[in-house]
Amino acid sequence: MPLSLETRDLTIRFGGHVAVNNVTCTFRPGELTAIVGPNGAGKTTYFNLISGQLRASNGSILFGGTDITQQSAPMRTRAGLGRAFQLTNLFPNLSVEENVRLAVQAADGTHYEMLRPWMVRRDLIARADGILDQVALGNRRGVAATALSHGDQRKLEVALMIALEPKVFMFDEPTAGMSIDEVPVVLNLIAQLKQDKSKIILLVEHKMDVVRSLADRIIVLHNGQLVADGPPAEVIASPIVQEAYLGVVPKSAA
Ligand SMILES: Nc1ncnc2c1ncn2[C@@H]1O[C@H](COP(=O)(O)OP(=O)(O)OP(=O)(O)O)[C@@H](O)[C@H]1O
């Protein structure tokens, strides 16, 4: 069976508020799907449900045909769902290079051994170096994660996600808060990841120019419901989306 990620009637309620409401959608390899919609539409909550940070009130999530609805976030990560790490959950005082090496090591299944120099694993070092170059952090390798600029921290988050070799890449506003010159690096990186047609890529993004340049498909959430789904040109051009949904994204968020 080809790998697919599917949500069926996925729903979460916070008290009386239904933040994600019966969302049924299938994501396939070789497709980058942008999830758009006004502020508070439920995009991040939908992401959190898929990655396991939140548990559904109703509905289910299937990954490669397996029902993962009850699985913990770490189990989903091991199954291949990649979500950018929060650096605060990692090793902020370790260097960029050390963080990436640890993630590469974790993906390899070897345990971190503080006292055993892992210089013996040249293959892992080469892989970590390759990822550092891929995210343009090679020249920041010795810097503590916590001392990085905001843009470089986002790049490190992406590096750690790549290191785990996920089947699904989930990006939640990957360029948010970045300076204008930092944005292209991350966009090029996502475009590069898209070349691997075996991956499913999900992107929550407010910036419509970013969505236009990267997405193969757009889904629109509004009040927690899926209100549009299709090829970018079609979805963007549809009057209902233009007027009622995309038009309301405030400039401050774009
Ligand atoms: N843990 C929570 N408890 C209560 N309400 C929540 C919680 N998380 C999200 N919500 C509510 O659910 C709704 C959807 O929020 P969500 O952050 O998913 O929207 P979004 O589309 O990602 O918005 P934005 O574009 O502003 O990031 C909002 O009304 C929000 O206040």
The ligand as an SDF file (V2000), in Angstrom:
LIG
                    3D

 31 33  0  0  0  0  0  0  0  0999 V2000
   -5.3380   24.5320   24.0120 N   0  0  0  0  0  0  0  0  0  0  0  0
   -6.3690   25.2780   23.6430 C   0  0  0  0  0  0  0  0  0  0  0  0
   -7.3720   25.5580   24.4840 N   0  0  0  0  0  0  0  0  0  0  0  0
   -8.4330   26.2890   24.1130 C   0  0  0  0  0  0  0  0  0  0  0  0
   -8.5880   26.8080   22.8870 N   0  0  0  0  0  0  0  0  0  0  0  0
   -7.6270   26.5700   21.9870 C   0  0  0  0  0  0  0  0  0  0  0  0
   -6.4650   25.7950   22.3190 C   0  0  0  0  0  0  0  0  0  0  0  0
   -5.6760   25.7150   21.1910 N   0  0  0  0  0  0  0  0  0  0  0  0
   -6.3050   26.4160   20.2330 C   0  0  0  0  0  0  0  0  0  0  0  0
   -7.4740   26.9220   20.7040 N   0  0  0  0  0  0  0  0  0  0  0  0
   -8.4360   27.7000   19.9340 C   0  0  0  0  0  0  0  0  0  0  0  0
   -8.7140   26.9860   18.7540 O   0  0  0  0  0  0  0  0  0  0  0  0
   -8.8640   27.8580   17.6530 C   0  0  0  0  0  0  0  0  0  0  0  0
   -7.8980   27.4760   16.5570 C   0  0  0  0  0  0  0  0  0  0  0  0
   -6.5870   27.8630   16.9210 O   0  0  0  0  0  0  0  0  0  0  0  0
   -5.3250   27.5790   16.0040 P   0  0  0  0  0  0  0  0  0  0  0  0
   -4.1310   28.1110   16.7240 O   0  0  0  0  0  0  0  0  0  0  0  0
   -5.3020   26.1680   15.6070 O   0  0  0  0  0  0  0  0  0  0  0  0
   -5.6200   28.4790   14.7330 O   0  0  0  0  0  0  0  0  0  0  0  0
   -4.6790   28.8250   13.5230 P   0  0  0  0  0  0  0  0  0  0  0  0
   -5.4770   28.6420   12.2800 O   0  0  0  0  0  0  0  0  0  0  0  0
   -3.3920   28.0700   13.6030 O   0  0  0  0  0  0  0  0  0  0  0  0
   -4.4320   30.3610   13.7790 O   0  0  0  0  0  0  0  0  0  0  0  0
   -3.1760   31.3000   13.4770 P   0  0  0  0  0  0  0  0  0  0  0  0
   -3.1320   31.4400   12.0120 O   0  0  0  0  0  0  0  0  0  0  0  0
   -3.5330   32.5690   14.1670 O   0  0  0  0  0  0  0  0  0  0  0  0
   -1.9540   30.6270   14.0500 O   0  0  0  0  0  0  0  0  0  0  0  0
   -8.6680   29.2590   18.1900 C   0  0  0  0  0  0  0  0  0  0  0  0
   -9.9250   29.8210   18.4670 O   0  0  0  0  0  0  0  0  0  0  0  0
   -7.8880   29.0350   19.4580 C   0  0  0  0  0  0  0  0  0  0  0  0
   -8.1130   30.0530   20.3870 O   0  0  0  0  0  0  0  0  0  0  0  0
  1  2  1  0
  2  3  1  0
  2  7  2  0
  3  4  2  0
  4  5  1  0
  5  6  2  0
  6  7  1  0
  6 10  1  0
  7  8  1  0
  8  9  2  0
  9 10  1  0
 10 11  1  0
 11 12  1  0
 11 30  1  0
 12 13  1  0
 13 14  1  0
 13 28  1  0
 14 15  1  0
 15 16  1  0
 16 17  2  0
 16 18  1  0
 16 19  1  0
 19 20  1  0
 20 21  2  0
 20 22  1  0
 20 23  1  0
 23 24  1  0
 24 25  2  0
 24 26  1  0
 24 27  1  0
 28 29  1  0
 28 30  1  0
 30 31  1  0
M  END
$$$$
